[in-house]
Amino acid sequence: MEKNKLSLDVDTLIRFSPVIIVIFCFFMSYKVFVTPVDLERRLQKYDEHIEKMYATKTEVEQQEKQLNIISVKIDKIYDYIIGKK
């Protein structure tokens, strides 16, 4: 009885093997599964892109401080010019 069941499983596997091979080739060709090395490489590329395109919070805060300092200096210059007239 068990021999027939095993035989049935092997026969089913043999019968569906072309479909299994096609599905496997599809996954391989479209790179559905990623290796850890590829994943790390892609994440590193995304990190580099993000660093180039977007500013960090500390950079924005530094820029705001510089703009505030410039604004204060412009106000002082404006007050000096208005005071001279």
BAFI-3210 file (N, C-alpha, C; in Angstrom, 3 decimals, decimal comma, padded with zeros to 6 digits):
// residues 85
n [1|2|3|4|5|6|7|8|9|10|11|12|13|14|15|16|17|18|19|20|21|22|23|24|25|26|27|28|29|30|31|32|33|34|35|36|37|38|39|40|41|42|43|44|45|46|47|48|49|50|51|52|53|54|55|56|57|58|59|60|61|62|63|64|65|66|67|68|69|70|71|72|73|74|75|76|77|78|79|80|81|82|83|84|85]
n.u [000,820|001,881|003,848|002,465|001,446|003,786|004,699|002,688|003,124|005,642|004,988|003,188|004,893|006,646|004,844|004,101|006,509|007,492|005,997|006,822|009,516|009,287|008,115|010,149|012,202|011,034|011,031|013,788|014,616|013,301|014,300|013,065|013,613|016,057|019,499|021,343|023,646|023,081|020,868|022,006|023,726|021,876|020,453|022,499|022,947|020,491|020,652|022,822|021,670|019,558|021,028|022,197|019,992|018,316|018,217|019,617|018,239|019,891|021,439|019,485|018,723|021,128|021,235|018,962|019,771|021,905|020,477|018,895|020,871|021,859|019,552|019,266|021,579|021,014|018,808|020,069|021,749|019,806|018,487|020,627|021,026|018,530|018,598|020,630|019,489]
n.v [-001,189|001,289|001,501|001,991|004,500|006,017|005,666|006,956|009,590|010,112|009,740|011,832|013,966|013,673|014,088|016,778|018,069|019,593|021,973|022,822|023,306|025,416|027,394|027,716|028,650|031,065|032,442|032,629|034,130|036,596|037,381|036,951|035,963|037,071|037,147|037,396|038,979|040,444|041,851|043,410|044,981|046,393|047,794|049,403|050,983|052,325|053,753|055,474|056,973|058,224|059,753|061,571|062,921|063,920|065,955|065,676|065,762|067,169|068,685|070,357|071,760|073,132|074,759|076,336|077,703|079,194|080,778|082,240|083,713|085,230|086,661|088,236|089,789|091,161|092,620|094,310|095,764|097,014|098,547|100,237|101,616|102,917|104,444|106,286|108,006]
n.w [000,000|000,861|-001,003|-003,354|-002,786|-002,593|-005,156|-006,525|-005,727|-006,850|-009,536|-009,844|-009,374|-011,534|-013,575|-013,222|-013,433|-015,721|-015,450|-012,944|-013,487|-015,340|-013,739|-011,846|-013,520|-014,305|-011,837|-011,473|-013,716|-013,438|-011,068|-008,506|-006,005|-003,731|-003,041|000,052|-000,318|-002,666|-001,731|000,312|-001,236|-002,829|-000,831|000,131|-002,110|-002,235|000,182|-000,385|-002,437|-001,063|000,781|-000,961|-002,028|000,050|003,005|006,272|009,621|011,394|009,611|008,537|010,833|011,355|009,080|009,547|011,862|010,796|008,956|010,724|012,062|009,923|009,324|011,649|011,431|009,039|009,889|011,745|010,046|008,487|010,462|011,122|008,710|008,413|010,727|010,143|008,320]
ca.u [000,000|002,760|004,594|001,594|001,370|005,059|004,701|001,769|003,796|006,693|004,304|002,658|006,048|007,099|003,816|004,114|007,876|007,682|005,413|007,727|010,723|008,924|007,936|011,477|012,906|010,415|011,561|015,202|014,798|012,824|014,991|012,059|014,316|017,292|020,503|021,694|024,660|022,366|020,026|022,886|024,193|020,761|020,191|023,578|022,700|019,382|021,156|023,610|020,727|018,847|021,967|022,407|018,763|017,620|019,048|019,329|017,646|020,946|021,795|018,398|018,830|022,272|020,838|018,036|020,570|022,627|019,500|018,525|022,006|021,859|018,387|019,599|022,568|020,317|018,008|020,985|022,159|018,616|018,329|021,738|020,766|017,374|019,033|021,491|018,686]
ca.v [000,000|002,446|001,558|002,643|005,902|006,586|005,638|008,003|010,864|010,233|009,930|013,202|014,848|013,567|014,669|018,230|018,585|020,727|023,178|023,221|023,866|026,717|028,324|027,964|029,521|032,379|033,062|032,931|035,168|037,869|037,586|037,070|035,721|037,837|036,641|038,422|039,878|041,365|042,711|044,376|045,891|047,274|048,690|050,380|051,901|053,176|054,657|056,503|057,842|059,016|060,730|062,624|063,649|064,487|066,468|065,095|066,697|068,046|069,638|071,344|072,610|074,013|075,756|077,266|078,573|080,142|081,736|083,139|084,622|086,152|087,535|089,201|090,718|092,018|093,567|095,304|096,633|097,805|099,536|101,192|102,461|103,748|105,377|107,306|108,952]
ca.w [000,000|000,910|-002,246|-004,322|-002,428|-002,993|-006,607|-006,959|-005,507|-007,862|-010,807|-009,839|-009,516|-012,920|-014,430|-013,090|-013,469|-016,656|-014,865|-011,866|-014,114|-015,913|-012,617|-011,304|-014,483|-014,189|-010,626|-011,680|-014,724|-012,908|-009,788|-007,462|-004,752|-003,692|-002,110|001,036|-000,872|-003,551|-000,897|000,967|-002,279|-003,196|000,292|000,168|-003,214|-001,813|001,219|-001,055|-003,156|-000,064|001,320|-001,955|-002,343|001,192|004,094|007,586|010,580|011,919|008,566|008,465|012,017|011,151|008,095|010,212|012,730|009,943|008,430|011,824|012,271|008,781|009,493|012,703|010,873|008,071|010,680|012,304|008,937|008,151|011,525|011,005|007,541|008,735|011,767|009,529|007,555]
c.u [000,867|003,551|003,766|001,495|002,648|005,146|003,794|002,416|004,888|006,068|003,737|003,794|006,555|006,097|003,854|005,508|008,078|007,122|006,313|008,985|010,432|008,764|009,290|012,269|012,341|010,975|013,022|015,385|014,354|013,383|014,001|012,707|015,678|018,234|020,833|022,726|023,994|021,512|020,862|023,379|023,096|020,445|021,252|023,382|021,550|019,823|021,961|022,698|019,992|019,763|022,196|021,173|018,174|018,598|018,647|018,763|018,692|021,375|020,739|018,463|020,000|021,936|019,887|018,786|021,310|021,679|019,053|019,628|022,047|020,707|018,661|020,588|021,930|019,464|018,882|021,437|021,003|018,390|019,415|021,482|019,602|017,760|019,886|020,661|018,037]
c.v [001,257|002,594|002,256|004,152|006,628|006,672|006,734|009,374|011,111|010,463|011,345|014,202|014,841|014,239|016,209|018,843|019,681|022,044|023,707|023,867|025,248|027,757|028,687|028,894|030,942|033,120|033,465|034,096|036,537|038,183|037,848|036,892|036,399|037,197|037,750|039,428|040,908|042,339|043,787|045,422|046,885|048,260|049,774|051,421|052,855|054,182|055,796|057,488|058,756|060,090|061,873|063,505|064,409|064,926|065,783|066,176|067,655|069,080|070,734|072,293|073,584|075,118|076,788|078,226|079,619|081,192|082,718|084,159|085,657|087,145|088,608|090,233|091,664|093,044|094,668|096,284|097,554|098,913|100,611|102,154|103,415|104,810|106,503|108,365|109,907]
c.w [000,000|-000,376|-003,320|-004,050|-002,830|-004,504|-007,169|-006,802|-006,548|-009,235|-010,918|-010,035|-010,958|-013,863|-014,399|-013,158|-014,520|-016,109|-013,752|-012,434|-014,694|-014,805|-012,010|-012,221|-014,453|-012,975|-010,802|-012,654|-014,224|-011,530|-008,661|-006,091|-004,811|-002,683|-001,105|000,514|-001,793|-002,757|-000,215|-000,034|-002,669|-002,070|000,398|-000,933|-002,865|-000,758|000,594|-001,782|-002,180|000,517|000,342|-002,123|-001,152|002,275|005,397|008,503|011,120|010,888|008,448|009,652|011,890|010,147|008,706|011,127|011,907|009,368|009,505|012,086|011,147|008,905|010,547|012,166|009,864|008,811|011,272|011,222|008,549|009,185|011,439|009,849|007,813|009,774|011,211|008,817|008,428]
res [m|e|k|n|k|l|s|l|d|v|d|t|l|i|r|f|s|p|v|i|i|v|i|f|c|f|f|m|s|y|k|v|f|v|t|p|v|d|l|e|r|r|l|q|k|y|d|e|h|i|e|k|m|y|a|t|k|t|e|v|e|q|q|e|k|q|l|n|i|i|s|v|k|i|d|k|i|y|d|y|i|i|g|k|k]
***
